[in-house]
């Protein structure tokens, strides 16, 4: 791999950054809200799964304990 000097490196970085499509404010807000909604739904789902496992284990322990 060829070494480049710092000036060339910074030029290459600027060229690559200019190719990036940055999201606008609405897209950022929408994706942030969706992340919070999905995290909340996952938390609720795993809460109920945890409660079901706890109920099952207490039943098993109650029968054999």
PyMOL CGO cylinders between C-alpha atoms (Angstrom):
from pymol import cmd
from pymol.cgo import CYLINDER

trace = [
    CYLINDER, 0.00, 0.00, 0.00, 1.41, 3.35, -1.03, 0.3, 1, 1, 1, 1, 1, 1,
    CYLINDER, 1.41, 3.35, -1.03, 1.87, 5.98, 1.65, 0.3, 1, 1, 1, 1, 1, 1,
    CYLINDER, 1.87, 5.98, 1.65, 0.35, 9.39, 1.14, 0.3, 1, 1, 1, 1, 1, 1,
    CYLINDER, 0.35, 9.39, 1.14, 1.36, 12.59, 2.80, 0.3, 1, 1, 1, 1, 1, 1,
    CYLINDER, 1.36, 12.59, 2.80, -1.06, 14.26, 5.25, 0.3, 1, 1, 1, 1, 1, 1,
    CYLINDER, -1.06, 14.26, 5.25, -2.14, 16.89, 2.72, 0.3, 1, 1, 1, 1, 1, 1,
    CYLINDER, -2.14, 16.89, 2.72, -3.19, 14.25, 0.16, 0.3, 1, 1, 1, 1, 1, 1,
    CYLINDER, -3.19, 14.25, 0.16, -4.92, 12.28, 2.89, 0.3, 1, 1, 1, 1, 1, 1,
    CYLINDER, -4.92, 12.28, 2.89, -7.01, 15.30, 3.91, 0.3, 1, 1, 1, 1, 1, 1,
    CYLINDER, -7.01, 15.30, 3.91, -7.92, 15.93, 0.26, 0.3, 1, 1, 1, 1, 1, 1,
    CYLINDER, -7.92, 15.93, 0.26, -9.09, 12.33, -0.07, 0.3, 1, 1, 1, 1, 1, 1,
    CYLINDER, -9.09, 12.33, -0.07, -11.09, 12.58, 3.15, 0.3, 1, 1, 1, 1, 1, 1,
    CYLINDER, -11.09, 12.58, 3.15, -12.80, 15.77, 1.93, 0.3, 1, 1, 1, 1, 1, 1,
    CYLINDER, -12.80, 15.77, 1.93, -13.62, 14.11, -1.39, 0.3, 1, 1, 1, 1, 1, 1,
    CYLINDER, -13.62, 14.11, -1.39, -15.18, 11.10, 0.33, 0.3, 1, 1, 1, 1, 1, 1,
    CYLINDER, -15.18, 11.10, 0.33, -17.15, 13.23, 2.82, 0.3, 1, 1, 1, 1, 1, 1,
    CYLINDER, -17.15, 13.23, 2.82, -18.58, 15.28, -0.05, 0.3, 1, 1, 1, 1, 1, 1,
    CYLINDER, -18.58, 15.28, -0.05, -20.04, 12.06, -1.50, 0.3, 1, 1, 1, 1, 1, 1,
    CYLINDER, -20.04, 12.06, -1.50, -22.02, 11.31, 1.67, 0.3, 1, 1, 1, 1, 1, 1,
    CYLINDER, -22.02, 11.31, 1.67, -25.77, 11.94, 1.52, 0.3, 1, 1, 1, 1, 1, 1,
    CYLINDER, -25.77, 11.94, 1.52, -26.60, 13.50, 4.87, 0.3, 1, 1, 1, 1, 1, 1,
    CYLINDER, -26.60, 13.50, 4.87, -30.14, 13.06, 6.25, 0.3, 1, 1, 1, 1, 1, 1,
    CYLINDER, -30.14, 13.06, 6.25, -32.31, 16.10, 6.75, 0.3, 1, 1, 1, 1, 1, 1,
    CYLINDER, -32.31, 16.10, 6.75, -33.92, 17.09, 10.05, 0.3, 1, 1, 1, 1, 1, 1,
    CYLINDER, -33.92, 17.09, 10.05, -37.21, 15.29, 9.29, 0.3, 1, 1, 1, 1, 1, 1,
    CYLINDER, -37.21, 15.29, 9.29, -35.47, 12.00, 8.46, 0.3, 1, 1, 1, 1, 1, 1,
    CYLINDER, -35.47, 12.00, 8.46, -33.40, 12.16, 11.65, 0.3, 1, 1, 1, 1, 1, 1,
    CYLINDER, -33.40, 12.16, 11.65, -36.49, 12.90, 13.76, 0.3, 1, 1, 1, 1, 1, 1,
    CYLINDER, -36.49, 12.90, 13.76, -38.49, 10.12, 12.12, 0.3, 1, 1, 1, 1, 1, 1,
    CYLINDER, -38.49, 10.12, 12.12, -35.79, 7.48, 12.54, 0.3, 1, 1, 1, 1, 1, 1,
    CYLINDER, -35.79, 7.48, 12.54, -35.18, 8.57, 16.15, 0.3, 1, 1, 1, 1, 1, 1,
    CYLINDER, -35.18, 8.57, 16.15, -38.87, 8.18, 16.96, 0.3, 1, 1, 1, 1, 1, 1,
    CYLINDER, -38.87, 8.18, 16.96, -38.93, 4.78, 15.26, 0.3, 1, 1, 1, 1, 1, 1,
    CYLINDER, -38.93, 4.78, 15.26, -35.95, 3.62, 17.33, 0.3, 1, 1, 1, 1, 1, 1,
    CYLINDER, -35.95, 3.62, 17.33, -37.72, 4.62, 20.54, 0.3, 1, 1, 1, 1, 1, 1,
    CYLINDER, -37.72, 4.62, 20.54, -40.95, 2.93, 19.43, 0.3, 1, 1, 1, 1, 1, 1,
    CYLINDER, -40.95, 2.93, 19.43, -39.17, -0.30, 18.49, 0.3, 1, 1, 1, 1, 1, 1,
    CYLINDER, -39.17, -0.30, 18.49, -37.15, -0.28, 21.74, 0.3, 1, 1, 1, 1, 1, 1,
    CYLINDER, -37.15, -0.28, 21.74, -40.37, 0.16, 23.72, 0.3, 1, 1, 1, 1, 1, 1,
    CYLINDER, -40.37, 0.16, 23.72, -42.08, -2.67, 21.86, 0.3, 1, 1, 1, 1, 1, 1,
    CYLINDER, -42.08, -2.67, 21.86, -39.08, -4.95, 22.38, 0.3, 1, 1, 1, 1, 1, 1,
    CYLINDER, -39.08, -4.95, 22.38, -39.02, -4.10, 26.10, 0.3, 1, 1, 1, 1, 1, 1,
    CYLINDER, -39.02, -4.10, 26.10, -42.73, -4.91, 26.44, 0.3, 1, 1, 1, 1, 1, 1,
    CYLINDER, -42.73, -4.91, 26.44, -42.31, -8.17, 24.52, 0.3, 1, 1, 1, 1, 1, 1,
    CYLINDER, -42.31, -8.17, 24.52, -39.37, -9.33, 26.63, 0.3, 1, 1, 1, 1, 1, 1,
    CYLINDER, -39.37, -9.33, 26.63, -41.18, -8.31, 29.82, 0.3, 1, 1, 1, 1, 1, 1,
    CYLINDER, -41.18, -8.31, 29.82, -44.03, -10.66, 28.96, 0.3, 1, 1, 1, 1, 1, 1,
    CYLINDER, -44.03, -10.66, 28.96, -41.67, -13.44, 27.88, 0.3, 1, 1, 1, 1, 1, 1,
    CYLINDER, -41.67, -13.44, 27.88, -39.81, -13.06, 31.19, 0.3, 1, 1, 1, 1, 1, 1,
    CYLINDER, -39.81, -13.06, 31.19, -43.08, -13.18, 33.12, 0.3, 1, 1, 1, 1, 1, 1,
    CYLINDER, -43.08, -13.18, 33.12, -44.15, -16.35, 31.28, 0.3, 1, 1, 1, 1, 1, 1,
    CYLINDER, -44.15, -16.35, 31.28, -40.82, -18.06, 32.00, 0.3, 1, 1, 1, 1, 1, 1,
    CYLINDER, -40.82, -18.06, 32.00, -41.02, -16.99, 35.64, 0.3, 1, 1, 1, 1, 1, 1,
    CYLINDER, -41.02, -16.99, 35.64, -44.56, -18.34, 35.92, 0.3, 1, 1, 1, 1, 1, 1,
    CYLINDER, -44.56, -18.34, 35.92, -43.52, -21.65, 34.36, 0.3, 1, 1, 1, 1, 1, 1,
    CYLINDER, -43.52, -21.65, 34.36, -40.49, -22.05, 36.59, 0.3, 1, 1, 1, 1, 1, 1,
    CYLINDER, -40.49, -22.05, 36.59, -42.48, -21.26, 39.73, 0.3, 1, 1, 1, 1, 1, 1,
    CYLINDER, -42.48, -21.26, 39.73, -45.01, -23.88, 38.66, 0.3, 1, 1, 1, 1, 1, 1,
    CYLINDER, -45.01, -23.88, 38.66, -42.30, -26.47, 38.11, 0.3, 1, 1, 1, 1, 1, 1,
    CYLINDER, -42.30, -26.47, 38.11, -40.60, -25.64, 41.40, 0.3, 1, 1, 1, 1, 1, 1,
    CYLINDER, -40.60, -25.64, 41.40, -43.97, -25.72, 43.18, 0.3, 1, 1, 1, 1, 1, 1,
    CYLINDER, -43.97, -25.72, 43.18, -44.71, -29.23, 41.90, 0.3, 1, 1, 1, 1, 1, 1,
    CYLINDER, -44.71, -29.23, 41.90, -41.29, -30.70, 42.61, 0.3, 1, 1, 1, 1, 1, 1,
    CYLINDER, -41.29, -30.70, 42.61, -40.17, -28.50, 45.52, 0.3, 1, 1, 1, 1, 1, 1,
]
cmd.load_cgo(trace, "trace")
